[in-house]
Amino acid sequence: MKKPALQFGCQTFTWEMLGAKWTGGPDDLVRSIADGGYAGIEITDTMIGSYAGRAAEFVRRLDEAGLALVSFAFGSDSGFTEKGRISSDLEAARRWVDFAARFPGALVSMGSATIMSDGERGDKFAIAAQVYNRATEIGREAGLSVAVHPSSHHNTLLLSRADYDRIFALLDPSVGWVPDTGHILRGGQSIDDTLAAHGSRIRYIHLKDVDAQGTWTMLGKGVCDVAAVISSVRQAPHFNGWVVLEEESKTAAADPAAAVRVNLQTLRRLETAGAFV
């Protein structure tokens, strides 16, 4: 099997995590990511701003900047686990699938199932699986892939290896996965083992780093074996070649644009040294 060529993209959560401290807009994000040397962008429903209803204009904006849309990521304040919100969550999925379908090769990434209310964990998994499966069908009808992005943030339903195994057992084989190195490590998992166990679902990867205590660090400053991870995902049968960098450390909070630029430089040095087999 021929390994896909690697392409490097940047996720906009590095700016989104700043909350009210971030006063820019999507054009600022596009400019910073392009100036940082990236080939692609993954933008979220929170950060798309006024382009949400203007997909054609965002196509032109990315073309001008020389960026591809790797994926459109969205979440829900239902955590995708509330039975009464299934219909509205699927309406959102259809909206963002229709948006992303305007960008050749783009995917839709759905956020981590999250516990938002009392109730049996088993029921939460079942509801999340229903939403993820149906959203993937919606994507397939539009000709694009939908993938799930588990996280380690507060009240996530998808933290441990057992959680990953449980949700994936409920999902149709066509539902993709965006493994996130930082969240996998914060969940106490072995990256190599988890990537190997569910490699057939990998579509692209989120790359970030943490220290031994699970605190976010700049890429290459923590415990993530970047070269081993990339070498591993390149073996996955449906990996499309996109490595999306995301940074949540204090360094990035001080200067997001500078932090993501440094992270790409770190990755380029490894690539030049032949670290990615």
Residue, then its C-alpha position, 0 to 999 in steps of 0.5 A: m500500500k502506498k503511503p499518503a504524502l503528508q500535509f500539515g494543517c492547523q486547528t483554530f481551537t488554539w484561538e478559540m480556547l482564549g474565549a473573550k480574550w480573542t477578538g479577531g475573526p475568521d479572516d485573522l485566523v486564515r491569515s495567521i495560519a497561512d503566514g505560519g506556513y500551513a497548507g490547510i485549516e480545520i475551523t470550527d462552528t464557533m470560529i467560522g463567524s459570518y462565513a457560516g452562511r457564505a460557503a462560496e465566499f469562504v472557498r474564495r478566501l481560502d483559495e486566496a490564502g493558499l489553504a485547503l479546508v481539511s475539516f469542519a469541526f462542530g460540537s453541541d451543547s447537548g454533548f451528543t448524548e441528550k435524547g431530546r436533542i437528537s433531531s437538532d443535532l442531526e439538523a446541525a450535522r446536515r447544515w455543516v455537511d452541506f457547508a463542507a461539501r463545497f470544499p473538495g476533500a474536506l471532512v466533517s469532524m464531530g466533537s466528543a460525546t460529553i455527559m451533560s445531565d444525570g443518567e445511565r452511561g450506557d444510555k449516553f453511549a447509545i444516544a451518541a452512537q445514534v447521532y454519530n451513525r446518522a450524521t455519517e449517513i448524511g455525510r455519505e449522501a453528500g459525498l464526504s466522510v464524517a469522523v468522531h473526535p474524542s477528547s479529555h475535556h471536562n465530563t467527556l464520555l470518551l476518555s479511556r481506552a475502554d470508552y473508545d472501545r465501547i463507542f466504536a463497537l456501537l458505530d458503523p464501520s464507515v464512521g471515521w475517527v480523528p485520533d488526538t494525541g494529547h487527549i489519548l495521552r491525558g486519558g492514560q492510554s497507550i497511543d501505539d495500542t489505541l491507534a493500532a486497535h482502531g486504525s481502520r477508522i483513522r481519517y486524519i490526525h490531531l497532533k499535540d503534546v502533554d507532559a507526564q502530568g497531562t499538562w499541555t505543552m508545545l509540540g516536542k516538549g512533552v511525552c508524545d513520540v511524534a515520529a512514531v505516531i505519524s509513522s503509525v497513522r501512515q499505515a492506516p488504510h483510510f488516512n488521507g495524509w493530513v496532520v493537523l496541529e493544535e496547541e492548547s498550552k500556556t505558550a499558545a495562550a500568550d501568542p497563538a500565531a507564534a506558537v502554531r508557527v513554532n510547532l510547524q517548524t518543529l514538525r518540519r525539522l523532524e520531516t527533514a531528518g527523515a523521522f516519518v517512515 
